[in-house]
Amino acid sequence: MGVIVCEDLGLGGHMAFNPETPYLTPNDLTEILRASLKWIYQRLNAGEIPGSFKIGGVWLIDREVFAQTLKQKAQKPQPRISKTGEKKSRHDLD
């Protein structure tokens, strides 16, 4: 049984997981995102984690969809729009 390190997904290499499944679990996400399991489940239930779905009460996250979304978000920060409709930088430095 082989192991893929998160380095291969551009996720820092701090976690190893089984390459025989194309899916991640909520526990895998806690290590990748360095977030609590409670926070992960809140995001899953709100539909905020791309590639996630539930089968028989078990959450699974499509590894490729999740990795692609992380890469896209890392490369392209979205400008924020103020209440007046003006675009602002992510850090409100404009």
C-alpha positions as CSV (number, residue, x, y, z in Angstrom):
1,M,0.0,0.0,0.0
2,G,1.5,3.3,-1.1
3,V,1.2,6.7,0.5
4,I,0.9,10.1,-1.0
5,V,2.1,13.1,0.9
6,C,0.2,16.4,0.7
7,E,3.2,17.9,-0.9
8,D,1.9,16.3,-4.1
9,L,-1.3,18.3,-3.8
10,G,0.5,21.5,-2.8
11,L,-0.8,21.2,0.7
12,G,2.5,21.5,2.7
13,G,3.3,17.8,3.1
14,H,2.2,17.6,6.8
15,M,-0.2,14.7,6.3
16,A,-0.1,11.3,4.5
17,F,-3.2,9.5,3.3
18,N,-4.1,6.4,1.4
19,P,-4.0,6.9,-2.4
20,E,-6.2,3.9,-3.1
21,T,-9.3,6.0,-2.5
22,P,-10.1,9.2,-4.4
23,Y,-11.9,10.6,-1.3
24,L,-10.8,12.5,1.8
25,T,-12.6,12.2,5.1
26,P,-13.5,15.0,7.6
27,N,-10.6,13.9,9.7
28,D,-8.2,14.3,6.7
29,L,-9.5,17.8,6.3
30,T,-8.8,18.7,10.0
31,E,-5.1,18.0,9.2
32,I,-5.0,19.6,5.8
33,L,-6.8,22.8,6.9
34,R,-5.6,22.7,10.5
35,A,-9.1,23.2,11.7
36,S,-11.3,21.5,14.3
37,L,-13.5,18.6,13.4
38,K,-16.5,20.7,14.7
39,W,-15.6,23.5,12.3
40,I,-15.2,21.1,9.4
41,Y,-18.7,19.5,10.1
42,Q,-20.2,23.0,10.3
43,R,-18.8,23.8,6.8
44,L,-19.9,20.5,5.4
45,N,-23.4,20.9,6.7
46,A,-23.5,24.4,5.2
47,G,-22.4,23.1,1.8
48,E,-19.2,25.2,1.9
49,I,-16.7,22.5,1.2
50,P,-16.3,21.8,-2.6
51,G,-16.5,18.2,-3.7
52,S,-18.2,17.1,-0.5
53,F,-21.2,14.7,-0.3
54,K,-22.8,12.4,2.2
55,I,-23.5,8.7,1.7
56,G,-25.3,6.8,4.4
57,G,-24.4,9.4,7.0
58,V,-20.7,9.5,6.1
59,W,-19.2,12.6,4.6
60,L,-16.7,12.2,1.8
61,I,-14.8,14.8,-0.1
62,D,-13.6,14.4,-3.6
63,R,-9.8,14.8,-3.4
64,E,-9.3,16.2,-6.9
65,V,-12.2,18.8,-6.6
66,F,-11.0,19.9,-3.2
67,A,-7.3,20.2,-4.3
68,Q,-8.3,22.2,-7.5
69,T,-10.5,24.6,-5.4
70,L,-7.6,25.2,-3.0
71,K,-5.2,25.9,-5.8
72,Q,-7.7,28.3,-7.5
73,K,-8.4,30.2,-4.3
74,A,-4.7,30.4,-3.5
75,Q,-3.9,31.9,-6.9
76,K,-6.8,34.3,-7.2
77,P,-7.9,36.3,-4.1
78,Q,-11.3,37.8,-4.8
79,P,-11.7,41.5,-4.2
80,R,-14.3,42.4,-1.6
81,I,-17.2,44.7,-2.5
82,S,-18.2,47.3,0.1
83,K,-21.7,48.2,1.0
84,T,-21.5,51.2,-1.4
85,G,-20.5,48.8,-4.3
86,E,-16.9,49.7,-4.4
87,K,-14.3,47.0,-4.9
88,K,-11.8,46.8,-2.0
89,S,-8.6,44.8,-1.6
90,R,-8.6,41.8,0.6
91,H,-6.9,43.8,3.3
92,D,-8.8,47.0,2.9
93,L,-5.6,48.9,2.1
94,D,-7.1,50.9,-0.9
